[in-house]
């Protein structure tokens, strides 16, 4: 099974973007197969999630 991670780079006044490298390392260290997608506009996360099926 593959994990889908959708994140808003502007969340937390930009802290989400800063945490991404640590999240990627943690996923790799745990051998978790993940696809990481970034939202580009309001409502985009819903579209990304729907397209993942």
Secondary structure, DSSP 4 states (H G I P E B T S, - for coil): --EEEEE-TTGGGGHHHHHHHHHHHHHHHTT--EEEEE--STTHHHHHHHHT-
